[in-house]
Amino acid sequence: MKESSPHLPPIGMRIVKSSIAVFLCYLVYLLRGRQGIVFYSQLAVLWCIQPYVDTSLKKALQRTVGTFVGALFGLIVLLLNFYIFHDAPKYDLIQYALISLFIIPIIYSTVLLNKKDAAYFSCVVFLSIVVIHSADANPYLFVWNRVCDTLIGILIGILVNSARLPRRRRSDLLFISGLDDTLLFDEGKLSPYSKVELNRIISEGANFTVSTMRTPADIIDTMKDVHLKLPVIAMDGAVLYDMDAHKYLRAYTISYSLAKDLIHFIRARGFHCFINTILEDCLVIYHEELKNAAEQQIYHKLSSSPYRNYIHAELPESTPCIYLMLIDETDAVENLFHALEEQRYTNRLKILHYPSEDYPGYSYIKIYNRNARRELMMHYLQSSLKCNHTITFGSVEGKYDYTIQPDQPDMVVHQIKKLYEPVIWAKPMR
């Protein structure tokens, strides 16, 4: 396994906007003649600065409802204290009991309003009024200021979070990124920065997808936090898969007769292979008895996935397959690959062999239709989307438009942002 390298994520716009919004709260506080308590505006503004504008609006509504509910019940308690329990030492225990009992109607009110998420903020506003300011001379003035402070923070938060430099968006570009050593870190995960920014630009219309040797099941798991709208290129270009509909839109397959010939050739030399097929948009993997520790670990690791179906059986009659995969000790795999070359299988099929990073001492062989190439799927996808250009990102020097170093996966999203949404005064990039 590769060791993870230290990584400091970039300072995102949410952090910068939070700082700007807090300062704007101070400015409004000064313009109001230092009326109210700026602290409450700043709390509200920080709550409303969210990665996405629609989330910001939801948080703002949540905070607004919480403020009004909490302020209303806070005013009621302040008035009771002011007119009835003004002799504080004598009625301390009664006041505490009253405040505690009021938590019940406050939370219940958010239930009735179908705003349960606002319950916490209603209680915070209520307690900040009745605990900290129960002795104020004018309860109406404080409650009013408390509501105003929060609404000011909410308004500033929404405005700052929605602010954008004037940009043009390149809907004519198709962005395709690799996963391993490109978009993902060594541990196979996206950074928080990449998740947030990818979701944002995709929601705003960017044509983005991924191309990888992984199966759709792997992509679904790895990219579960990214709302991909375009089909993904999977299995090294053998399939085009719709992530939303869970459908295979296009596939290059190995015919049943050729697959059976290959399987017989492989088994005759003492090897076992996993036979990957597609049946009614489901990935079905046929196999025999597992022969080595690596196969067994792969099976136990992947067989629980709802997107993979392992079946201990022969490939059914007339069923084409997407690819054959075997893993064995490296020396044995090298010998088998040379045997496949001698029989000219490499002229009729795309055959890859490479060492395993997860299982030291073992290597893979993967066998595909000779047309199963990522480039063909890219051209097909570009044509179907009517995009003028495809821009690719990968880790192999000279093979992609942008080469990404393994320790800088955030550079994919950073570069896509520059290309997709340049500021209007910037020179157009090709």
N, C-alpha and C positions, 0 to 999 in steps of 0.2 A: 504494500500500500504506500502511496506517496504521502509524505509528511505535509501537513498544512503549513503554509507560510504566513507570517504575521501580516495582518491587513488592517489599515486604518481607513474606515469609510470616509468619503468626502462629506464636507458640511453641506447638507441639503438646504433647499429653499425654505422648507418648513422651519428650520432652525433660524435662518436669517429673518424670515417674516415674523417669527415670534419676537425677536429682538426689536424689530421696527415697530411692531404693534404695541409693545410695552412702552416704548418711547412716546408713541402717539397718545397713549393714555395720559402720560404726564403733560403733554401739550394741551390736551383738552381740559385737564384739571386746572392748569394755569389760566386758560381762557375763561373758565367758569369762575374765576376769582377764588380758587382753592376751595370751592364748595364740594361737599361730599367727601368720600374716602377713596382715593385713587386705587388703593389695594384691591377693592372689590371689582373695579373695572379691569384691572390686570388679571385677576383670576378668571374672569369671564372671557377675556380676549385669548388667553392661553388655552382655554378649553375649546375655543372655536377654531383655532388654527389647526387644521387637519390636513392629511396628505391629499385629499380630494375635495373639490368644492361642494359636491352633493353631500358628502359626509359632514362638512362644515355647517351646511344649512340644517341638517338633522340635529347636530349638536347644539346649534343656536336655538332651535325650537325647543329642544329638551331643556336647555338652561333657562329660556324665557318662561316656560310653563312652571318650572321649579321655583323660579324667583317670585312669580305672582302668587302661587299657592303658599309658599313659605312666608312671604311678606304679609298676606292677608291674615293668616293665623297668628303671625308675630304681632301685628297691630292689635288684634283682639286681646292677646295676653298683656301687651303693654298697657292697654286701656284698663284692663282689670287691675293690674298692679297700680296704675295711677289713681284710679278712683276708689278701689276697695282695699287692696293690700299695700297701701302706702307706708304702713308701719312695719317696715321690712323685718327687723329683728323678731318681732312677735309672730310674724306669719311666714318665716323662712321655709319651714317644712311644707306648708300648704302651697307656697309658690313652686317649690321644687316638684311637688306631686302634680300640680297643675300643668307645668311645662312638660313633664314626662307623659301625662295623659294626652296632651295635645298632639303628640307624635302619632297617635292612632288615627285621628281624623285627617291629619296631613297626608299620611301614606295612603289612607283609604281614598282620599280625594283624587290622588294620581291614578288609582285603580279605576275609579269611576270615569275619569277623563281619558282612559285608555292611554295613559302616559306613564307607565310604571317605571320607565327608565329615568323619569324626572324625580322619583321619590327621594333619592339621596340628596339632590340639590335643594329640594323643598325643605328637607330637614336641616341642611346646612344654613340656608337663609334664615329659617325660623330661629335656630339656636343662636346664630350670630346677632339676631335682633334682641331676643329675650334674655340671653345670658350676658352679653357684653354691654348692651345698651338699655337695660331695664330701668336704670335710674335717670335716663335723659329727661330733661324738662319738657321737651316737646316731642311726644312719640310720633305724631303725624309727620313732622319734618324729617326725622331720622328714617322712617320707613320709606318716605318719598325719595330721599337721597339714596337709600340703599337700592331701590328699584332703578332709579336713574343711572347710578354707577354701573349696575349690571347691564342695563340696556346699551349704555355707551360702549362698554367693553364688547358686547355682542356685535354691535354695528361696526366697530373698528375691526373686529376679527373677521367678519364677513367681507368687508371691503378689502382688507389687506390680503386675505386668502384668495380672493377672486382677481386680484391685480395681476396683470401680465404685461410684459413689454409687447409692443405691437409686432406681431410676427406673421409670416406667411407660412402656410402649411403645404407640404409637397405630397399630395395624394397620388402623384404619378410615380412614386418610388415604392418598390417592394424591398423590404429589408429581411434578409434571411441570415440567421445566426446558428452556428454550431452550439453544442451544449458543453461537453467535456472539454476542459482546458480553454474554453472560450467564454461562455456565459456563466458557468458554474465555478465555484471554488473547488479546491481539492477534495473537500468532504462532500461534494455533489450537491451543494445548496446555492440558491440565489442569495445575494446580499439584500438586506432591507431596502437599500437605495434602488437597486435594480427592480425589485418588486413594485415599489411605489411608482417609479417613473415609467416603467413599462405599462402598467395599468393605466396611468394617466394618458400617455400618448396614444395608446390603443383606443381608449375611450374617446379621444379627440379625432380619431380617424387614421392613425398611422397604420400602414400595411406591414405588419410584422408577423413573422413565424419562425420556426426553428427547423433545422435539418440535421439529422443525427442517425447513427447506426442503431440507436436504441429502438425498442418496440414501442408502439403506442401506449402500452401499459406502463412502461418506464416513464414516458413523457408525462402521462396523466399524473403520476405520483410526484415527479420532480417539479412540474410546473403547475401544481394544483392552486397556488396562490396568484397565478397570473391568468387574466381573463383573455386567453387567446381566442380571436374571432376567425382567423384564417386556418385552413387545413395545415397540418404539419407533415413534413417529409420524414418518414421513418424507415427503419430497416435498411439504411444506407441507400435510399432511393428506390426501394422495391415497392413502397406503398405511399399513397397520399391519404391522410386520415383526418376526418372531420371531428374535432374534439367536442363540439357541442352536440352533434347528432349521434356521435359514436358510430360512425359509418366509414367504411373504406371506399373512397371515391375513385381510386385508380390503383391498379396493382400489376406488377410484372411477375408472372408466375413461371415455375418450372413444370412442364407437362408431367402427367402421371407416369407415362412410359419411361421418360428420362429419369424422373425421380426414383422409380423402382430400380432402374439399372444402377443408379448411383448408390442407393441403399444397399443393394446386393454387393456391389464392389467394395463398399466400406466395411460391411459386416464380414465379408470373406477374409478381410485382413485383421480381424479381431477387434474392430472398433464399434462403438455405439454412437448413434446420432439422434438428436432431437429434430423431429420433422414438423416444421411450423406451417400451418395451413389456415385458411380463412373460411369459416362456414357460417353463412348468414350473419356477417359482420362480427363474428366472434373469432378470436385467436384460439385455435385448437392446436395443441402440441402433442403429437403421437411419439411414443418411446417404448423401448423394451426394458429389460433389466438394466439398472445402472451399474456401470463397471468400475468406476473409480470414485475417490473421495470428493473431487471437484464437482463431478456430475451430481452426486448426492447432495452436496451443499447447495448447489444452484437450484435443484428441485425443491428442497425444503424451504429455501428462501423465497422462491417465486410462486410456488404452487398455491399459496393461500390468496393470491391476488384475484379479485373478481373479474379482472380483465384478461386472465389467462386460464385456459382449461387444459390440464394435462390428462392424457388418456393413455393407459397402458394397453396399446393395441397396435395392429398394423395399419398402415395408411390405407383408407378405404378405396375400393375400386373406382377408377376414373376421377380421383380427387387430385387436382394440381396442388403444388405446395409453393409457399413463398420463399422459404430458404431452409437449408439443412445446417445444423450447427453441431459441432462435436468439440469436446475438450479432452485432452489427454496430455501425457508427459511430452515435453517439448521435442525430444529426439524422435519419438514415435510419430508425432504430428509432422515433423519435417520429412520423414520417410514416406508417410502417406501422401503428402503434398507432391513429392517428386513422382510418386506412382500415378497420381492424377494427371500430372503433366505428361508423363510418358504415354498415357492412354488418350491424350489430347482432349481431356475434359476441359482444360483451361482455354481451349479454343472455342468451345461451345457455351461456356458458362463463365460467370464472374466468380472467381474463387479467391478468398482472402485467407491468409494465415498470419497470426501475430501472437506474441506472448501475452499471457494474462497478467494484469497488474494485481488482481485480487487473489490469485492462486499461484504463488511462486513455483516455478518448475513446470508449470503447465502452459500449453498454448491452445489457441482456438483455430479451427477451420470453419469458415462460413461460406456457403455455396448459394449463389443467386442466379436468376435469369441474367443473361449477358447484358440486357438493356436496363437492368436495375441500377441506374446511376442517378445521383442527386441532381446533376446538371439537367438531365431530361425532365425531371419533375419540376425543377425550377422554371425551365422554359414553359412548360405546360401551365404552371400556376400563374406566371407572369402574363401569359397570353389570355388566360381565362379572366384575370382581373383587369386586363387592358392597361397595365402599367407600362411606362416608357422605359424604365430602367430597373434592374435588380442589383442590389448592393449586398455583398456577402461578407460575413465575418467568420474567421476561423483562426486556428493556431498554426497552420502550416504555411511557412513563408512562400510567397509566390503563387499560392493556389487560390487565395481569396482577395477581394478588393481591399480589405483591412485585416492585417495580421494582428492578433491579440496575444499578448504575453500571458502565460498561465497564471501569473500572480496579479493580473490587472483585469479581471472580468467586468468590472464596472465600466471599463472603457467602451464596451459594446454599446451600452445604453447612452453613455455620454456622447459618443460619436453619432448615434442615431438621432439624438435630440438636436445636435448641431445641423444635421442634414435635413431632418424632417421639418423643423420649425425655426429656421434662421430669422433673426430680427430683420425687419423690412429694409433697413438701410445697409445690411450686410451684402457683400458680393455673392451672387448665386453660386452654389457649389455643385459640381457635377459628380 
